[in-house]
Every structure is written in structure tokens, then in C-alpha cells.
């Protein structure tokens, strides 16, 4: 049996080397994609009281200038790192409800290398003179509609804050606000609720309509849930109004 020629052996060696290079590239891409996918995983949790007390000590709250009583704290991780969202509220005495709060404030922080860096804050309060429909007795975060989600698939959590005030008919004649935080900017939807048709109206920030469609869809879901749970009534055909990018709409 004849021996293989030198050229044949060299050819086989080249093919073998190419296969090794191709395999190495494939393995590199595979692990790169796996690492990227792992970076995209979103995790979040509400801190229990023990975790709140151990992390947000009195000295830290003083340093961060957290002025009101802590209501809830959420910890979450996205591709930008670790974050904390602190919700606080200020209680005052009232006769209209079992517990009344005149002010709410939220703080969003990035936590890196043992330090808290402020991302954004929100503060709101009841109107001392009442809203367009009723006196206001209290204000609160509506955490029933709160979730820390990546709504547009970029690996970054898109916080959507929902809260409202309470009037003579509870939420029936209070105000509702939906705030979206995206890329360092805030977009708002402001709604005046009312038991009568002509009392209700909604205002939308112009830049809200520049948000990714995934975030807008999430906001629409929240508005649908608010209606289903009888926490608010948005003007008739509000979906069409928002599809047409209207900035203000009512029952007229």
C-alpha cells in the first residue's frame, strides 16, 4: 500500500487547522452570548423589615436626607448594576380616614462600590385647596400597579410610578399620576378623576409619545387595570386619543 504524499498530508493539516480555528471562534461567540444574556437578567425584590433596618440605618437615612417614614424599599439589578428604590410618606392627623398622608416622596439610587448615587427623586402632595372636583384628604403610592420590568428589551429596568389622591368619594374624585422614568427623563400622565362625566380629564406629556412602544404598552395595561379595579375612570375612547398622540382629552 502506497504512502500518502507530502502534499496530501499538508492539505489535511490545513483543513484540520481551519476546523480548530472555526471551533475556537464558535466557542468564543457562544460564551460571549451566554455572558451577555446573563447580564440581561433582571432581578428585583421588596426588602423585608429586617433588611430595611440593616441597610437603611438612621445614619444612612440622614446622609441621604430621607425625611419621611419609609413605606417600602425595592432592590433590583439590571445591566447597569444594582439599584434601590425607596418609597416614603408623611402621615398627619385627619378625621376623614383611618390614616392620612399629606406628602409622598420616592428616591432612586444606583449602588456601586458601597456608595449610593441618586438617579432621580419624586415628591408630591395633596392640594391644600382641593382639586378641581373635591377636597383631598390623603395621597399614596399605588403599588398594586408597580413592577420593576424591562419593558423594551434593552436590559434596563423602566420604573413606572403610579400614585393618587383621595377625596370625598375616595379615589372617585381624586387625582392619578403615572410617571415613567426612561434614559434620565420623566414623562407624566395626569388624570383628574370624577364621579360625573364632565369632571374627568387626562393630560399627557408630549415626550411620553417618544417612549419605546413596549413602555407605552405597559402604561396602557396599567390604565386598563386601574379602570377594571374601579380606582379611576379615564375619558371615553382614551385609547384612541392616545393612539392619536393627543395631549389632553376629556368626555366632550
DRENPA-3360 file (N, C-alpha, C; in nm, 2 decimals, always signed):
BEGIN
1 = XXXXXXXX = +0.08/-0.12/+0.00/+0.00/+0.00/+0.00/+0.09/+0.12/+0.00 ~ +0.06/+0.22/-0.09/+0.15/+0.34/-0.10/+0.13/+0.44/+0.01 ~ +0.23/+0.51/+0.04/+0.22/+0.61/+0.15/+0.16/+0.74/+0.09 ~ +0.08/+0.81/+0.18/+0.02/+0.94/+0.13/+0.14/+1.04/+0.10 ~ +0.11/+1.12/+0.00/+0.21/+1.21/-0.05/+0.22/+1.33/+0.06 ~ +0.34/+1.40/+0.05/+0.36/+1.51/+0.14/+0.25/+1.62/+0.12 ~ +0.21/+1.64/+0.00/+0.11/+1.75/-0.03/-0.02/+1.71/+0.03 ~ -0.05/+1.58/+0.02/-0.18/+1.54/+0.08/-0.18/+1.55/+0.23;
9 = XXXXXXXX = -0.07/+1.52/+0.29/-0.06/+1.54/+0.44/-0.07/+1.69/+0.47 ~ +0.00/+1.77/+0.40/-0.01/+1.92/+0.43/-0.15/+1.97/+0.41 ~ -0.22/+1.92/+0.31/-0.36/+1.96/+0.28/-0.45/+1.92/+0.40 ~ -0.44/+1.80/+0.45/-0.52/+1.76/+0.56/-0.49/+1.84/+0.68 ~ -0.36/+1.87/+0.70/-0.32/+1.95/+0.82/-0.38/+2.09/+0.81 ~ -0.39/+2.15/+0.69/-0.45/+2.28/+0.68/-0.60/+2.28/+0.71 ~ -0.67/+2.17/+0.66/-0.81/+2.16/+0.69/-0.83/+2.14/+0.84 ~ -0.75/+2.06/+0.90/-0.76/+2.04/+1.04/-0.74/+2.17/+1.12;
17 = XXXXXXXX = -0.64/+2.25/+1.08/-0.62/+2.38/+1.15/-0.74/+2.47/+1.13 ~ -0.80/+2.48/+1.01/-0.91/+2.56/+0.98/-1.03/+2.52/+1.07 ~ -1.05/+2.39/+1.09/-1.15/+2.34/+1.17/-1.13/+2.38/+1.32 ~ -1.01/+2.38/+1.36/-0.97/+2.42/+1.50/-1.01/+2.57/+1.52 ~ -0.97/+2.65/+1.42/-0.99/+2.79/+1.43/-1.14/+2.82/+1.43 ~ -1.22/+2.75/+1.34/-1.36/+2.77/+1.34/-1.43/+2.73/+1.47 ~ -1.38/+2.62/+1.52/-1.44/+2.57/+1.65/-1.41/+2.67/+1.76 ~ -1.29/+2.73/+1.76/-1.25/+2.82/+1.87/-1.33/+2.95/+1.86;
25 = XXXXXXXX = -1.36/+3.00/+1.73/-1.44/+3.11/+1.72/-1.59/+3.09/+1.76 ~ -1.64/+2.97/+1.73/-1.77/+2.93/+1.77/-1.79/+2.93/+1.92 ~ -1.69/+2.87/+1.99/-1.69/+2.86/+2.14/-1.68/+3.00/+2.20 ~ -1.60/+3.08/+2.14/-1.58/+3.22/+2.19/-1.71/+3.30/+2.18 ~ -1.78/+3.29/+2.06/-1.91/+3.35/+2.04/-2.01/+3.30/+2.14 ~ -2.01/+3.17/+2.16/-2.11/+3.10/+2.24/-2.10/+3.16/+2.39 ~ -1.98/+3.16/+2.44/-1.96/+3.21/+2.58/-1.98/+3.36/+2.59 ~ -1.95/+3.43/+2.48/-1.98/+3.58/+2.48/-2.13/+3.60/+2.49;
33 = XXXXXXXX = -2.20/+3.53/+2.41/-2.35/+3.54/+2.41/-2.41/+3.50/+2.54 ~ -2.36/+3.39/+2.60/-2.41/+3.35/+2.73/-2.38/+3.45/+2.84 ~ -2.26/+3.51/+2.83/-2.23/+3.62/+2.93/-2.32/+3.74/+2.91 ~ -2.35/+3.77/+2.78/-2.43/+3.89/+2.75/-2.57/+3.86/+2.80 ~ -2.62/+3.74/+2.78/-2.76/+3.70/+2.83/-2.77/+3.71/+2.98 ~ -2.66/+3.66/+3.05/-2.66/+3.67/+3.19/-2.67/+3.81/+3.24 ~ -2.60/+3.90/+3.17/-2.60/+4.04/+3.21/-2.74/+4.10/+3.19 ~ -2.82/+4.04/+3.11/-2.95/+4.10/+3.08/-3.06/+4.05/+3.17;
41 = XXXXXXXX = -3.03/+3.96/+3.26/-3.13/+3.91/+3.36/-3.17/+4.02/+3.46 ~ -3.30/+4.04/+3.47/-3.35/+4.14/+3.57/-3.39/+4.07/+3.69 ~ -3.35/+4.11/+3.81/-3.39/+4.06/+3.94/-3.44/+4.17/+4.02 ~ -3.54/+4.15/+4.10/-3.59/+4.25/+4.19/-3.66/+4.19/+4.31 ~ -3.67/+4.26/+4.42/-3.74/+4.21/+4.54/-3.77/+4.33/+4.63 ~ -3.88/+4.31/+4.71/-3.91/+4.41/+4.81/-3.83/+4.37/+4.94 ~ -3.76/+4.46/+5.00/-3.69/+4.43/+5.12/-3.78/+4.41/+5.24 ~ -3.75/+4.31/+5.32/-3.83/+4.29/+5.44/-3.78/+4.39/+5.55;
49 = XXXXXXXX = -3.85/+4.40/+5.66/-3.82/+4.50/+5.76/-3.68/+4.48/+5.82 ~ -3.64/+4.36/+5.83/-3.50/+4.34/+5.88/-3.40/+4.39/+5.78 ~ -3.42/+4.37/+5.66/-3.33/+4.42/+5.55/-3.33/+4.57/+5.55 ~ -3.45/+4.63/+5.56/-3.46/+4.77/+5.56/-3.38/+4.83/+5.67 ~ -3.40/+4.78/+5.79/-3.33/+4.83/+5.91/-3.18/+4.81/+5.90 ~ -3.13/+4.70/+5.85/-2.99/+4.68/+5.84/-2.92/+4.76/+5.73 ~ -2.99/+4.78/+5.62/-2.92/+4.86/+5.51/-2.94/+5.01/+5.53 ~ -3.07/+5.05/+5.55/-3.10/+5.19/+5.56/-3.11/+5.23/+5.71;
57 = XXXXXXXX = -2.99/+5.24/+5.77/-2.98/+5.28/+5.91/-3.02/+5.42/+5.93 ~ -3.03/+5.47/+6.05/-3.06/+5.61/+6.08/-2.96/+5.70/+6.02 ~ -2.83/+5.66/+6.04/-2.72/+5.74/+5.99/-2.72/+5.75/+5.84 ~ -2.76/+5.64/+5.77/-2.76/+5.65/+5.62/-2.88/+5.73/+5.57 ~ -2.99/+5.72/+5.64/-3.11/+5.80/+5.60/-3.08/+5.95/+5.62 ~ -3.01/+5.98/+5.73/-2.97/+6.12/+5.75/-2.87/+6.17/+5.64 ~ -2.78/+6.08/+5.60/-2.68/+6.12/+5.50/-2.75/+6.14/+5.36 ~ -2.85/+6.05/+5.33/-2.92/+6.06/+5.21/-3.04/+6.16/+5.21;
65 = XXXXXXXX = -3.06/+6.22/+5.33/-3.16/+6.32/+5.35/-3.30/+6.26/+5.32 ~ -3.32/+6.14/+5.37/-3.46/+6.08/+5.36/-3.54/+6.13/+5.48 ~ -3.64/+6.21/+5.45/-3.70/+6.29/+5.56/-3.83/+6.23/+5.61 ~ -3.90/+6.14/+5.53/-4.03/+6.08/+5.58/-4.01/+5.94/+5.62 ~ -4.12/+5.88/+5.68/-4.11/+5.74/+5.72/-4.11/+5.65/+5.59 ~ -4.03/+5.55/+5.60/-4.02/+5.46/+5.49/-4.14/+5.37/+5.48 ~ -4.19/+5.37/+5.36/-4.31/+5.29/+5.33/-4.27/+5.15/+5.27 ~ -4.19/+5.15/+5.16/-4.14/+5.03/+5.10/-4.00/+5.06/+5.04;
73 = XXXXXXXX = -3.92/+4.96/+5.03/-3.79/+4.97/+4.96/-3.78/+4.85/+4.87 ~ -3.74/+4.87/+4.74/-3.72/+4.77/+4.65/-3.57/+4.77/+4.60 ~ -3.52/+4.65/+4.59/-3.38/+4.63/+4.54/-3.39/+4.56/+4.40 ~ -3.32/+4.61/+4.31/-3.32/+4.54/+4.18/-3.19/+4.55/+4.11 ~ -3.17/+4.46/+4.01/-3.04/+4.46/+3.94/-3.08/+4.45/+3.79 ~ -3.01/+4.53/+3.71/-3.02/+4.52/+3.56/-2.88/+4.53/+3.51 ~ -2.87/+4.55/+3.38/-2.74/+4.56/+3.32/-2.65/+4.68/+3.36 ~ -2.72/+4.78/+3.42/-2.65/+4.89/+3.47/-2.59/+4.87/+3.61;
81 = XXXXXXXX = -2.64/+4.76/+3.68/-2.59/+4.74/+3.81/-2.70/+4.72/+3.91 ~ -2.67/+4.75/+4.04/-2.76/+4.73/+4.15/-2.83/+4.87/+4.18 ~ -2.96/+4.86/+4.21/-3.03/+4.98/+4.24/-3.12/+4.96/+4.36 ~ -3.16/+5.07/+4.42/-3.26/+5.07/+4.53/-3.36/+5.18/+4.50 ~ -3.49/+5.15/+4.52/-3.60/+5.24/+4.51/-3.67/+5.25/+4.64 ~ -3.66/+5.37/+4.70/-3.72/+5.40/+4.84/-3.84/+5.48/+4.83 ~ -3.95/+5.43/+4.88/-4.08/+5.50/+4.89/-4.11/+5.54/+5.03 ~ -4.14/+5.67/+5.05/-4.16/+5.73/+5.18/-4.29/+5.81/+5.18;
89 = XXXXXXXX = -4.35/+5.83/+5.30/-4.47/+5.91/+5.30/-4.48/+5.97/+5.44 ~ -4.55/+6.08/+5.45/-4.56/+6.16/+5.57/-4.71/+6.16/+5.62 ~ -4.73/+6.10/+5.74/-4.86/+6.09/+5.80/-4.90/+6.21/+5.88 ~ -5.02/+6.25/+5.88/-5.07/+6.36/+5.96/-5.21/+6.32/+6.01 ~ -5.26/+6.39/+6.11/-5.39/+6.36/+6.17/-5.50/+6.41/+6.08 ~ -5.61/+6.33/+6.07/-5.72/+6.37/+6.00/-5.85/+6.29/+6.05 ~ -5.96/+6.34/+6.02/-6.09/+6.28/+6.07/-6.15/+6.20/+5.96 ~ -6.11/+6.22/+5.83/-6.18/+6.16/+5.72/-6.14/+6.01/+5.69;
97 = XXXXXXXX = -6.02/+5.98/+5.73/-5.97/+5.84/+5.70/-5.90/+5.79/+5.82 ~ -5.88/+5.65/+5.82/-5.81/+5.59/+5.94/-5.67/+5.64/+5.94 ~ -5.60/+5.65/+5.83/-5.46/+5.70/+5.82/-5.45/+5.80/+5.70 ~ -5.41/+5.92/+5.72/-5.39/+6.01/+5.62/-5.25/+6.05/+5.60 ~ -5.21/+6.07/+5.47/-5.08/+6.11/+5.43/-5.08/+6.23/+5.34 ~ -5.01/+6.34/+5.38/-5.02/+6.46/+5.30/-4.91/+6.47/+5.20 ~ -4.80/+6.39/+5.21/-4.69/+6.40/+5.12/-4.63/+6.26/+5.09 ~ -4.59/+6.24/+4.97/-4.51/+6.12/+4.94/-4.38/+6.16/+4.87;
105 = XXXXXXXX = -4.28/+6.08/+4.89/-4.15/+6.11/+4.82/-4.08/+5.98/+4.79 ~ -4.02/+5.96/+4.67/-3.95/+5.84/+4.63/-3.81/+5.88/+4.59 ~ -3.72/+5.79/+4.62/-3.58/+5.81/+4.59/-3.53/+5.69/+4.51 ~ -3.46/+5.71/+4.40/-3.40/+5.61/+4.32/-3.25/+5.62/+4.33 ~ -3.18/+5.51/+4.36/-3.03/+5.51/+4.38/-2.97/+5.40/+4.30 ~ -2.85/+5.43/+4.25/-2.76/+5.33/+4.20/-2.66/+5.30/+4.31 ~ -2.64/+5.17/+4.34/-2.55/+5.13/+4.44/-2.42/+5.07/+4.38 ~ -2.31/+5.14/+4.40/-2.18/+5.09/+4.34/-2.07/+5.12/+4.44;
113 = XXXXXXXX = -1.99/+5.02/+4.46/-1.87/+5.03/+4.54/-1.90/+5.08/+4.68 ~ -2.02/+5.04/+4.73/-2.05/+5.07/+4.87/-2.12/+5.21/+4.88 ~ -2.14/+5.28/+4.77/-2.20/+5.41/+4.78/-2.33/+5.42/+4.70 ~ -2.42/+5.51/+4.75/-2.55/+5.53/+4.69/-2.54/+5.66/+4.60 ~ -2.57/+5.65/+4.48/-2.57/+5.76/+4.39/-2.72/+5.79/+4.34 ~ -2.76/+5.91/+4.36/-2.90/+5.95/+4.33/-2.92/+5.94/+4.18 ~ -3.03/+5.87/+4.14/-3.07/+5.87/+3.99/-3.18/+5.97/+3.97 ~ -3.28/+5.97/+4.05/-3.39/+6.07/+4.04/-3.47/+6.06/+4.17;
121 = XXXXXXXX = -3.56/+6.17/+4.19/-3.65/+6.17/+4.30/-3.78/+6.22/+4.26 ~ -3.89/+6.19/+4.33/-4.02/+6.25/+4.30/-4.08/+6.28/+4.44 ~ -4.15/+6.39/+4.44/-4.22/+6.44/+4.55/-4.36/+6.50/+4.51 ~ -4.46/+6.46/+4.58/-4.59/+6.51/+4.55/-4.67/+6.52/+4.68 ~ -4.79/+6.59/+4.68/-4.86/+6.61/+4.80/-5.01/+6.64/+4.77 ~ -5.09/+6.64/+4.87/-5.23/+6.67/+4.85/-5.24/+6.82/+4.83 ~ -5.35/+6.86/+4.76/-5.37/+7.01/+4.74/-5.44/+7.06/+4.86 ~ -5.38/+7.16/+4.92/-5.45/+7.22/+5.04/-5.58/+7.29/+5.01;
129 = XXXXXXXX = -5.60/+7.33/+4.89/-5.72/+7.40/+4.84/-5.81/+7.30/+4.77 ~ -5.77/+7.17/+4.77/-5.85/+7.07/+4.69/-5.82/+7.07/+4.55 ~ -5.87/+6.97/+4.48/-5.85/+6.97/+4.33/-5.97/+7.03/+4.26 ~ -5.99/+7.01/+4.13/-6.10/+7.07/+4.06/-6.23/+7.02/+4.10 ~ -6.24/+6.90/+4.17/-6.36/+6.84/+4.20/-6.39/+6.83/+4.35 ~ -6.29/+6.81/+4.43/-6.31/+6.77/+4.57/-6.20/+6.82/+4.65 ~ -6.22/+6.82/+4.78/-6.11/+6.84/+4.88/-6.03/+6.71/+4.87 ~ -5.90/+6.72/+4.91/-5.82/+6.60/+4.91/-5.77/+6.57/+5.06;
137 = XXXXXXXX = -5.78/+6.44/+5.10/-5.76/+6.40/+5.23/-5.63/+6.32/+5.25 ~ -5.58/+6.26/+5.14/-5.46/+6.17/+5.15/-5.41/+6.15/+5.01 ~ -5.28/+6.10/+5.01/-5.21/+6.06/+4.89/-5.13/+5.93/+4.92 ~ -5.12/+5.85/+4.82/-5.04/+5.72/+4.84/-4.99/+5.67/+4.71 ~ -4.88/+5.59/+4.73/-4.83/+5.51/+4.61/-4.93/+5.39/+4.59 ~ -4.96/+5.37/+4.46/-5.04/+5.26/+4.43/-4.96/+5.14/+4.38 ~ -4.90/+5.07/+4.48/-4.80/+4.97/+4.45/-4.87/+4.84/+4.38 ~ -5.00/+4.84/+4.38/-5.07/+4.73/+4.31/-5.03/+4.73/+4.17;
145 = XXXXXXXX = -5.00/+4.85/+4.11/-4.97/+4.87/+3.97/-4.82/+4.88/+3.95 ~ -4.74/+4.86/+4.05/-4.60/+4.88/+4.04/-4.52/+4.75/+4.02 ~ -4.43/+4.75/+3.92/-4.35/+4.64/+3.89/-4.22/+4.69/+3.83 ~ -4.11/+4.63/+3.87/-3.98/+4.66/+3.81/-3.95/+4.57/+3.69 ~ -3.97/+4.63/+3.57/-3.96/+4.55/+3.45/-3.88/+4.62/+3.34 ~ -3.82/+4.54/+3.26/-3.76/+4.59/+3.14/-3.86/+4.58/+3.03 ~ -3.93/+4.69/+3.00/-4.04/+4.69/+2.91/-4.00/+4.69/+2.76 ~ -3.88/+4.73/+2.73/-3.84/+4.75/+2.58/-3.72/+4.66/+2.55;
153 = XXXXXXXX = -3.68/+4.57/+2.63/-3.58/+4.47/+2.60/-3.44/+4.51/+2.59 ~ -3.41/+4.63/+2.65/-3.27/+4.68/+2.64/-3.19/+4.64/+2.77 ~ -3.24/+4.55/+2.86/-3.17/+4.51/+2.97/-3.17/+4.61/+3.09 ~ -3.25/+4.72/+3.08/-3.25/+4.82/+3.18/-3.40/+4.83/+3.23 ~ -3.41/+4.83/+3.36/-3.54/+4.85/+3.42/-3.60/+4.98/+3.39 ~ -3.73/+4.99/+3.36/-3.80/+5.11/+3.33/-3.90/+5.14/+3.44 ~ -3.87/+5.21/+3.55/-3.96/+5.23/+3.66/-4.08/+5.31/+3.61 ~ -4.20/+5.27/+3.65/-4.32/+5.34/+3.63/-4.39/+5.35/+3.76;
161 = XXXXXXXX = -4.40/+5.48/+3.81/-4.46/+5.51/+3.94/-4.60/+5.55/+3.92 ~ -4.69/+5.49/+4.00/-4.83/+5.52/+4.00/-4.88/+5.56/+4.14 ~ -4.94/+5.67/+4.15/-5.00/+5.71/+4.28/-5.12/+5.80/+4.26 ~ -5.19/+5.82/+4.37/-5.31/+5.90/+4.36/-5.35/+5.96/+4.49 ~ -5.45/+6.06/+4.48/-5.50/+6.13/+4.60/-5.64/+6.08/+4.62 ~ -5.69/+6.10/+4.74/-5.82/+6.06/+4.79/-5.91/+6.18/+4.83 ~ -6.03/+6.18/+4.77/-6.12/+6.29/+4.80/-6.24/+6.25/+4.88 ~ -6.35/+6.32/+4.86/-6.48/+6.29/+4.94/-6.53/+6.15/+4.90;
169 = XXXXXXXX = -6.51/+6.11/+4.77/-6.55/+5.98/+4.72/-6.43/+5.89/+4.70 ~ -6.34/+5.89/+4.80/-6.22/+5.81/+4.79/-6.14/+5.84/+4.67 ~ -6.11/+5.74/+4.59/-6.03/+5.77/+4.46/-6.12/+5.82/+4.35 ~ -6.26/+5.82/+4.38/-6.35/+5.85/+4.28/-6.34/+6.00/+4.23 ~ -6.29/+6.09/+4.32/-6.27/+6.22/+4.28/-6.13/+6.28/+4.32 ~ -6.04/+6.18/+4.32/-5.90/+6.22/+4.34/-5.83/+6.24/+4.21 ~ -5.70/+6.26/+4.22/-5.61/+6.27/+4.11/-5.52/+6.15/+4.09 ~ -5.49/+6.11/+3.97/-5.40/+6.00/+3.95/-5.28/+6.05/+3.86;
177 = XXXXXXXX = -5.16/+6.00/+3.90/-5.04/+6.03/+3.82/-4.97/+5.90/+3.79 ~ -4.92/+5.90/+3.66/-4.84/+5.78/+3.62/-4.71/+5.85/+3.56 ~ -4.60/+5.82/+3.63/-4.47/+5.87/+3.59/-4.38/+5.77/+3.54 ~ -4.32/+5.79/+3.42/-4.23/+5.70/+3.36/-4.09/+5.76/+3.36 ~ -3.99/+5.68/+3.41/-3.85/+5.72/+3.41/-3.77/+5.64/+3.31 ~ -3.72/+5.71/+3.20/-3.65/+5.64/+3.09/-3.54/+5.73/+3.04 ~ -3.42/+5.67/+3.04/-3.30/+5.74/+3.00/-3.28/+5.88/+3.06 ~ -3.31/+5.88/+3.19/-3.28/+6.00/+3.27/-3.39/+6.11/+3.26;
185 = XXXXXXXX = -3.50/+6.08/+3.19/-3.60/+6.18/+3.17/-3.74/+6.12/+3.23 ~ -3.82/+6.21/+3.27/-3.95/+6.18/+3.33/-4.06/+6.22/+3.23 ~ -4.16/+6.13/+3.21/-4.28/+6.16/+3.13/-4.40/+6.13/+3.22 ~ -4.50/+6.21/+3.21/-4.61/+6.20/+3.30/-4.75/+6.19/+3.23 ~ -4.84/+6.12/+3.29/-4.98/+6.12/+3.26/-5.05/+6.17/+3.38 ~ -5.13/+6.27/+3.37/-5.20/+6.33/+3.49/-5.35/+6.32/+3.46 ~ -5.42/+6.26/+3.56/-5.57/+6.24/+3.54/-5.64/+6.30/+3.65 ~ -5.75/+6.37/+3.62/-5.84/+6.42/+3.72/-5.96/+6.32/+3.72;
193 = XXXXXXXX = -5.98/+6.25/+3.82/-6.10/+6.16/+3.83/-6.22/+6.24/+3.87 ~ -6.34/+6.17/+3.85/-6.46/+6.24/+3.89/-6.58/+6.14/+3.88 ~ -6.68/+6.16/+3.96/-6.80/+6.07/+3.96/-6.89/+6.11/+3.84 ~ -6.88/+6.24/+3.79/-6.96/+6.28/+3.68/-6.87/+6.29/+3.55 ~ -6.93/+6.27/+3.44/-6.85/+6.26/+3.31/-6.77/+6.39/+3.29 ~ -6.83/+6.51/+3.31/-6.77/+6.63/+3.27/-6.65/+6.67/+3.36 ~ -6.64/+6.60/+3.48/-6.54/+6.62/+3.57/-6.40/+6.56/+3.54 ~ -6.41/+6.46/+3.45/-6.29/+6.38/+3.42/-6.21/+6.44/+3.30;
201 = XXXXXXXX = -6.08/+6.44/+3.32/-5.99/+6.48/+3.21/-5.85/+6.42/+3.23 ~ -5.78/+6.40/+3.12/-5.64/+6.34/+3.12/-5.55/+6.43/+3.04 ~ -5.43/+6.45/+3.10/-5.32/+6.52/+3.03/-5.20/+6.43/+3.01 ~ -5.14/+6.44/+2.89/-5.02/+6.35/+2.86/-4.91/+6.44/+2.82 ~ -4.79/+6.42/+2.88/-4.67/+6.49/+2.83/-4.64/+6.46/+2.69 ~ -4.60/+6.56/+2.61/-4.57/+6.53/+2.47/-4.46/+6.43/+2.46 ~ -4.36/+6.44/+2.54/-4.24/+6.35/+2.53/-4.28/+6.20/+2.56 ~ -4.40/+6.18/+2.63/-4.44/+6.04/+2.65/-4.45/+5.96/+2.53;
209 = XXXXXXXX = -4.50/+6.03/+2.42/-4.52/+5.96/+2.29/-4.39/+5.93/+2.22 ~ -4.28/+5.97/+2.27/-4.15/+5.94/+2.22/-4.09/+5.82/+2.29 ~ -4.15/+5.77/+2.39/-4.10/+5.65/+2.46/-4.12/+5.52/+2.37 ~ -4.03/+5.42/+2.39/-4.04/+5.30/+2.32/-4.18/+5.24/+2.33 ~ -4.23/+5.17/+2.23/-4.37/+5.12/+2.23/-4.39/+5.02/+2.34 ~ -4.29/+4.95/+2.38/-4.30/+4.85/+2.49/-4.34/+4.92/+2.62 ~ -4.28/+5.03/+2.65/-4.31/+5.11/+2.77/-4.45/+5.16/+2.76 ~ -4.49/+5.22/+2.64/-4.63/+5.27/+2.63/-4.73/+5.16/+2.64;
217 = XXXXXXXX = -4.70/+5.04/+2.59/-4.80/+4.93/+2.61/-4.81/+4.90/+2.76 ~ -4.70/+4.90/+2.83/-4.71/+4.87/+2.97/-4.80/+4.97/+3.04 ~ -4.78/+5.10/+3.01/-4.86/+5.21/+3.07/-5.01/+5.19/+3.04 ~ -5.04/+5.15/+2.91/-5.18/+5.12/+2.87/-5.24/+5.01/+2.95 ~ -5.16/+4.90/+2.98/-5.20/+4.79/+3.06/-5.24/+4.84/+3.20 ~ -5.15/+4.93/+3.26/-5.18/+4.98/+3.39/-5.31/+5.06/+3.39 ~ -5.33/+5.15/+3.29/-5.45/+5.22/+3.28/-5.58/+5.14/+3.27 ~ -5.57/+5.03/+3.20/-5.68/+4.93/+3.19/-5.71/+4.87/+3.32;
225 = XXXXXXXX = -5.60/+4.83/+3.40/-5.62/+4.77/+3.53/-5.68/+4.87/+3.63 ~ -5.64/+5.00/+3.62/-5.70/+5.10/+3.71/-5.85/+5.11/+3.69 ~ -5.89/+5.10/+3.56/-6.03/+5.11/+3.53/-6.10/+4.98/+3.58 ~ -6.04/+4.86/+3.55/-6.11/+4.74/+3.59/-6.12/+4.73/+3.75 ~ -6.03/+4.79/+3.82/-6.03/+4.78/+3.97/-6.11/+4.90/+4.03 ~ -6.18/+4.98/+3.95/-6.26/+5.09/+3.99/-6.18/+5.19/+4.07 ~ -6.05/+5.21/+4.04/-5.97/+5.31/+4.10/-5.97/+5.44/+4.02 ~ -6.02/+5.43/+3.90/-6.03/+5.55/+3.82/-6.11/+5.52/+3.69;
233 = XXXXXXXX = -6.16/+5.63/+3.63/-6.23/+5.62/+3.50/-6.17/+5.72/+3.41 ~ -6.11/+5.67/+3.31/-6.05/+5.76/+3.21/-6.15/+5.80/+3.10 ~ -6.13/+5.91/+3.04/-6.23/+5.96/+2.94/-6.26/+5.85/+2.83 ~ -6.39/+5.85/+2.79/-6.43/+5.76/+2.68/-6.34/+5.77/+2.56 ~ -6.30/+5.65/+2.51/-6.21/+5.64/+2.40/-6.08/+5.70/+2.42 ~ -6.03/+5.68/+2.55/-5.89/+5.73/+2.58/-5.79/+5.66/+2.50 ~ -5.81/+5.53/+2.47/-5.71/+5.45/+2.39/-5.69/+5.52/+2.25 ~ -5.80/+5.56/+2.19/-5.79/+5.62/+2.06/-5.72/+5.76/+2.07;
241 = XXXXXXXX = -5.75/+5.83/+2.17/-5.69/+5.96/+2.19/-5.54/+5.95/+2.21 ~ -5.50/+5.84/+2.28/-5.35/+5.83/+2.30/-5.29/+5.77/+2.17 ~ -5.36/+5.69/+2.10/-5.31/+5.64/+1.97/-5.29/+5.76/+1.87 ~ -5.37/+5.86/+1.88/-5.36/+5.98/+1.80/-5.26/+6.09/+1.86 ~ -5.20/+6.05/+1.97/-5.10/+6.13/+2.04/-5.16/+6.26/+2.09 ~ -5.28/+6.26/+2.14/-5.34/+6.38/+2.19/-5.28/+6.41/+2.33 ~ -5.27/+6.54/+2.36/-5.20/+6.58/+2.49/-5.30/+6.60/+2.60 ~ -5.43/+6.63/+2.56/-5.54/+6.65/+2.66/-5.67/+6.59/+2.60;
249 = XXXX = -5.74/+6.52/+2.68/-5.87/+6.47/+2.63/-5.96/+6.45/+2.75 ~ -6.09/+6.47/+2.72/-6.20/+6.46/+2.83/-6.32/+6.39/+2.76 ~ -6.43/+6.40/+2.83/-6.55/+6.33/+2.79/-6.63/+6.41/+2.67 ~ -6.58/+6.53/+2.64/-6.65/+6.61/+2.54/-6.62/+6.56/+2.40;
% end
